[in-house]
Amino acid sequence: MDRQTVDLLFNIVETPNGTISGAVLADHFGSQAGQLISANLLEHCGDQLATTSMADHDDAPVSLTWSAEHQGYGYFSSSAGWVTVPGERLAVFGVKFPILLAQMAVQLDVASRAGATALVPELLWEIGDARIGRRSHRVPIWFARCLYDQKIWRQVKDAASRRPSTHIRVLLTSTPSSRLPDEPLPGHLIVSVRDVVDFGSGLAVRPDILVARLDGVHRPDVREAVHLSASGQQLIINGTVTIAFKADIHITIIRKLVQGFNDGKRFGARELLDEAQSNATALRQAFGKQRWLQLEPYLKSQNGLWGFEL
């Protein structure tokens, strides 16, 4: 499968319904369409009973009707009479997402091979937990499409908040990097599949590129008052103070506090501790003496609600 075919496939994935008309495929992507259909990545999912005129050199749409005489759909042209439209031009083709997601994950060491699970129908899937690099834990992998759409972005954010992860989660997406939302998604590394796909192996995501992305190839924006790495393990305050975390409890609490700082929200200690599944009775106790000494100058309580004050 060549790069043009892969690009076409992801462009189809990014359409609102994940579909493309047979007429468009026939007119512009004949070679690529054959590859995608042969690879079982596109399937006939319906027909559209409208087309542009094939006889009058007119781009205006025309409605199609059934002709018993001609045993097919077509339309009447004032210049050419009855025009039968070939069935392949009426067809609508949709992406077979289970096949697509399985092929993307073929080089990833995913714990479960049962297949992806839809979290938001036709928009967001959980692929599974993968062994990425030499990490001691597996990395959760999700896939989403159409993240340029604010309505879909909100649904993905809601799903992420309802299914928090103690480790960083990789959110793969068919959305090009240039169209991704500027808003961060705490605890997630969002990666456009087009940036990590192995074009020599069709649609497979390359683990080595994911390793590099997870290890923080990209430099933090030191202009941010509070910057938390995608893994949640490194907090940078005012571009000068760096605090490292390893414990899952610490990472969960810090992620919540950083998101609260960005959203203008504060939290009670019990809320933070419960979300991190900590048995501690105070934040000082949960973080321990050394980490608390580092955080105390910047983390303050107002009326029992905690937040960063810089």
N, C-alpha and C positions, 0 to 999 in steps of 0.2 A: 504494500500500500504506500503510494508516494505521498509527499508532503501536501500537494494540492488536494488530494483526496481526504487526507486527515483534516486539513483546514475547512474543506467543504462540510465534512461531518460535524465539526464543532460549530460551524456557522448555522447548520440546521438545528443542532441542540439548543442554540441560543434564540431561536425563534420562539414566539409565545407558546405555540402548541407543540414544538419539536417536530414540525412537519415541513414538507416541501412538495410542490405539485410536480406531476409527471411531465407537464409541458415545459416547466423551467429546466428540469433535468435533461429532457430531450434536446432543448434548444441550446443549452449552455454547458452542460456537464455530462455529456454522453459517456465518455470514458470513465470518469470518476463514479458515475451512478452505477455502472456495471460492476465496478470493484466493490462498492458498498453493498449492493444487493447480493453479490456472490459471497461476500464475507458474512452474510446474515445480519448485517447491521441496520438495514432498512427493510421495512415491510409495507405491503399495501394495506392501508388502513381506512380506505374510503374513496369516494369519487366526488369531484366538484362538477356541477352542471352549468358551468359558465367558462368562457374562454375569450380570447381576442380573435377577431376575424382572420381567417386563413386565406381569404379570397379578395378582400377589399383593401388590403394594405392599411388597415385602420386599427389603432390601438384601443379603441373603445371596446368594452366587454360586451359579449352577446350571450344571451341565455340559450341553453340547449334543450331540445325536446326529443322525444323518442319517435323514430320513424319505423313503423312495422314494415313498410315497403323496403327500406334500406337496411333493416335489422341493425340499427345503431342510433346513437345520439348525434345530433347535428343541428344546423340552423339554416335558414333560408337567406341567401344573398341576392340582392337585386341585380348584381352583375354576373353571378355564376350559378344561380339557382340553389338547389339543395347541396349543402356541403356536409359530408359525414366527417366527424371528428374521431380519429383513431382512439381506441380505448386506453392506450398507454398514456395519452395526453390528458385524459380525464382523471387518471389515478392520483391519489394523494398518498405519499409515502411518509411513514413515521419512523423515528429512531427506536430501535430495540434496546432499551436501556439496560436490561440485565446482561445482554451480550456485551454492550459497550463497557460497562463497569467491570465485568469479569476480565475483559482484554486489557483494560487499564491496569489492573492489579496483578497481572500475570507474573511480573518480576518482583512483586512485594511478598514478603513472608507473612501472609495474613493468617492469623490463628484459626479462623473459621473459613471453611470453603463452602459454606451453605449458600453463599450468594449475598448480595447487598439487600439491606432492609430499608424500605421507604419510610422516612420520618415525616415528610410532607409530600403527599402523592404527586408524582411527576416533577418534583422540584428539588427535593433533598433526600439523600440516601446515606445510610451508615454502611461503609464497605467492610469495616472490621478493624481489629487491632493488629498492627504490623510491626515486625522487628526491623527497625531502621538504624543502621550503623551498629555501634557497640553499646548502645544504651541498655541499661539493666532492665528496663521496662519496655513493654510494647507501646507503640504510639497509635492512638485512635485516628482512623482515617474516615472523613466524610467527603461526599461530593455534592455540589450544588450547581444549579445553572441559573442564568438570567439574574445575576446579582446586581446588575445595573438598574433593575426595577425596584423602586423603593418599597413597594408592597411585598415583594418576595424577600427583600433584604430584611424587613421587619419579621417575617415569618421564620427566617433562618436564625435571627437573633433570639427570637422567642424560644425556638427549639433548643438552642445552645444554652439558654438560661435554665430551661427545664431539665436538661441532661448535662449538668456540669461534670467536668473531668478533672481528676487530681493532677493529671499531666497535660502537657501541651497537646492540643488536637490539631491535626493537619486538615484544613478544609480545601480540598481540590475543587476547581471550578472550570467550566468551559468559557467563562467570561474572560475576555482579554484583560491583561494587566491595566491597560489604559482606561478601561471602563469600570474598574473596581471601585467601590465606595471609598471615600476618604476616611470615613469613620472606622476606628479600630474595633476589632471584636476580641475582647480580653480572653487570653488563654488559647487563642487560635493563631495558627500560621496559615494565611490564605495564599494559595498558590494557583496561578493559572496553569491548567494542564498543558497548554501550548508551550510553556516555558520549561517543562520537565519531561515531555514525552520523548521516547526514543524513536525517532523517525525511521531508524534502520530496522525496528521491530514492530512496525505498525503503530499501535496505540499504547504500548506499554510505558508506564511511568518508570523513569530511571531512579533507583534507590539512591545512587551516589549523589545525584543532584539534590534530592530531598535531604540527605545528610548535611550537605553544605548549607542548605537554607536553614535547617534546624540549628546548626551550630553557630548561626549568627554571622553569616557573611556580610550582611548589611549593617552599616554603622548606625547607632542610635542617633536620634535628633537631639543634640545636647541643648537646643533652644527650649525644649520642653521643661517645664518646672519639675514634673515627675514623669520619668520614663521607665516602664517595666518591659523587660525583654519578653519575647513571645513565649518562652519557656516558663516565665514567672520566677526565674532564679536570680535575676539581677535587677536591682532597683537603683536608678540613677536620679539623684535629687539636685536640681539646679545645675546640672551638667558637671558637677564637681565631686559630689559625695556618692560613693558606690557601696551598696549593701547587698551581700550575697545570701541566698536562701537555698536550702536543700530539702528540708522537711516539707512533706505535702501539706501539713497543717499551716505552716508559715506561708507557703505559696498561695493557698486558697484565701487566707485572710488578706494578704497583700493585694491580690488581684481585686478583691471586693473593695478595698480602700482606695486603690488607684482609680477604679471605675467610678467610685463615689466622688473622688476629687474632680474627675473630668465632667461628671454630671451635676456637681453641686449638691451632693447628698452626704449625709453622715449616718452612722450606724451605732446601735447599742452594742456593747461588748458581748452580751449573750447571743445576739443575732449572728455576729461574726464567728463566735466560738462554735455555735451549733452548726453553722454552714460548713465549718472545717471539721466537724465531728470531733471536737476537742473536749476532753473532760476537765480542762482547766477552768478556774473560776474567775480569772482576770487575764487581760491581754498580756500583762507583764509576765504572768506565770506561763502562758502559752508560748511566748517567744523565748523565754529564758533570759538570764542576766545580760549576757554579751549582746544578743540581738536587740534587747530592749534599750540598752545604753546607746546603741546606734540610732534607733528609731525615735527615742523619747524627745529629742529636740524638735522634731518635725510632726509628731503625732500627738494631737491634743484632744481633750474631751470638753464639750460644751453641753451643759445640762444632761450629762450622761451619754451623749452621742459623740462617737469618735470620728476624726477625719484629719487629713493632712493640713497643716497650717504653715505656710512658707513665707 
